[in-house]
Structure formats: C-alpha cells, structure tokens
Amino acid sequence: MVSVTIFGKGNMGQAIGGNFEQAGNKVNYIQSDSEKTELGDLIVLAVPYSAVSKIIGAYKEELSGKVVVDITNPVNFDTFDGLVVPADSSAAAIISSELPNSLVLKAFNTNFANTLATKKVANEHQTTVLFASDSNEAKEKFVAALNGSGLNLLDAGSLKRARELEAMGFLQIALAGSEKISWVGGFGIFG
C-alpha cells in the first residue's frame, strides 16, 4: 500500500483517486482552499497547468524525494489552438527542472475522467494509461500502486516522451471540444 496525495478533487482527481483506492492505496486530496498538510509518498498534480507553479512554490521541500505524477495538458485556453510550453519541451520537463529532487512521471493526460472511472474507452475497450519518466524507481512505484486497479499501464519511455503525450492529450481534448469524439471516447492502444 502506498499513501497517495492528489492535488485537485475535480473529475480527473476523483477518477484517478478511485483507481488508486481500488488498488488498495490510501488517498487524500488537497484543494486550493486546503491548509498545508503532510504529503503521501506518491503525489498527483490533478490541476490545470497554470496552478502547478503555486503548488511547487508552497510544497517544493515536501515534494523532494517523492514521485510526482504530472497529468497536465498545457493547453492555451485563451486560443484553444496550441500549447503554452516550448515546442521542444513539455509541462513535465519544466516541472522536473523545477523539482530536481523529485521523481517526475507523466501520466493520465491522454485519458478522460470517464475512461478512468469506467476503465473503458468508448464503453468497450480497456483504458490504457500511458506514462513516461526518466526514473525507473518512479515507474515501478507507479505501476505497483495501480496494480489491481483494472487499468492497462504502458511505459511510453523517458520523460522526453511527455512532449508527444501532451500533444496527443491536446489533440484528444480538441476533438472532444469540437464534438468530433465524445468525452467517453478517446485514444486506445491495441496490441
């Protein structure tokens, strides 16, 4: 069992938390109005990318040595026509540079909350969570913490792959936002 702290209790935070709980872990949530508290061993940033810097500012020391899971898609919500990070980088890479003593892992950003809650994409295909990190320790802890959740987990490689995962997440959001796919749909991986 792992102690999981999730920043954010929206649809994504609750769906992710439900999977960790189903796998036998203890989950607590921190919201924007929560008082500063002790963090678990595995931290999930289930907030908009614009909120991450405030969290890092408040919890930088406490995040040291922890697995930090970045689920953000750094979409430019003013134009809805691109990402707010440099094309050769990613939100996860920026977070990793700001938290050099943490084990940063990108995950969940290519999934919608419904597909995480039901464990199905388009109500029929098993949900696959793609993840990427430079830390094998982070990957092992992440996979172990979700063992028994019913999700399919697929290692996408090093943290460099977060750039492609974020572009994929943005494309999926853009398709759903323009009603070309539904919010219960999304990308699937079939082997």
N, C-alpha and C positions, 0 to 999 in steps of 0.2 A: 504494500500500500504506500502511496505517495500523497503528500499534502500538496494540493493544488490551489493556487490563488489566481483568481480571474479578475482582472481589471475590466469592469463593464458587465452589466447584467441585462443587456438587450437580448434580442433574438439569438444572435450568434453566441454571446457569452453563455446564455442558458442552454443552448443546444450542445455546445462544447462541454460545459459543466456536466450535463446529463450523461454524456459518453464517459467522462472520467469517473463519475459516480457509479455508473453501470459496471465499470471495470473494477470497482471496489476501492476507489480512492476517496479521500476526504477533500471536499471542495468548499472554499469560501470565496466570497465576492467582495470586491472593493468598488464602490461607485464614487462619482465625483464629489458627493457630499459626505463620504465616509471619513471618519477620523483615521489618522495614520495608525497602522497596525502592523503586527508581525506578518511576514510573508511565508508562504509554504516553500517547498523545495522546487516546484515547477510553477512558473509564472506564465500566464497567458494574457497578452495585450489584446483584448477584445473590444477595442475602442477605435474611433476614427484616427487616421494617421496624425491629424492635426493635434490630437490630445496626448500623443506619446511623449513629446518633449517635456510637458508638465509632469508626467509620471516619472520620467527619468530624473528630472530636477528634484523631485521630492523623495525618491527612493533609490538613488544611484548607489549608495553604500550597501543598502539592504539587498540589492539585486546582484551584488558581487558574488560570484561562485554559483549562482543559480542558473538553471535552464530557463531561458526567456523565449517564449513562443510568440512570434510576431504574426498576427493574422491579417494585418492591414493591407488594403489596396490603396495606394496613394493617389487616388483619382482627383483630378482637378474638378471639384464640384461646382465651380463657377461656370466653366465652359462645358464640362462633361465630354471633353474632347482630347483627353490626354492625361498623363501622369505628372505629378509635381516634383518628381525626383529626376536627376540627370539620366539621360538615355543609357549611359554606360554603367549605371548603378541601380540600386533598389532601396526601398524603405528598410529592408532587413540589413543591408550593408551599412546604411547610415546608423541604424540603431546599434549594430555591432561595433562600429567605430566609437560611438558614444558610451558604450558599455564594454570596454576592453577586458574586464574581468568576469564577464558573464558568458554563458554558453548560448548564443543566439541561434534559434531554429525558426525557419519559415514554415508555416503550415496553415491549413484551413482556409486560406484566402481564395482557393479555387472551388470552394463549396458554398452553397447557400444554406441558411439555417435549417430550412425544411429538410434538405437532403441529409443533414447531420442528425436531425431528430428522428427521421424515419429510417435512416440508413439505406435509402433508395433514391436513385436519380430517375426522374420521370416515372416514379411509382413502380419501377420494375427492375432496375439494375442496381447492384450493390454500390454504395457510395465508397469511393476511393479518396483518401486523403493523401495528397502529395506533400512531401516535406523535404527540406534541404537544410544542411548545416555543414560547417567546417569541423564540427566536433562529433566524433563517434560516440563519445560519452553522452552528449545531448540526444543523439538519435536513439541510442539504446534505452535511455531513461524514458523518452517519449513513447517509444513502441511498447515498452514494458508497462507503462502507466495506462495504455489504451488496450492492452491485451484483455480480451473478453468483452469489449465494447460492441462488437459486431461490425465495426468499420474495417475496410480493407486499407492497409497502410502501404505506401510505396515510396521508397527513398529515391528522390529525384537527383541526388548528388550533393555537390558542395554548395555553400551559400551563394556562389555566383549564379546558380540556377534560380535564385529568388527573382532575378530580373525577368526571366521568362514566365515564372509563376505569377508575378504581378501583372504582366502584360496579358496573360491568359485570364486572370481574375477580372481585369478591366474589361476585356472583350466579353466575358460572360455577363457582367453587370450591364454593359451597353446593350447587349442583345435582349436581356430581360427588361431593361428600362424602356426599350423601344417595342416591347411586346412581340419580339420575334421568337422568343422562348419563354416559358413560364418560370416562376420563381421556385417551382418544384423540379424543374429540369436542370440542365447543366451538362458539363462535360463528364464523360465516363471513360474508364480505362478498361479495355477488354484484351485479355491475353491470349 
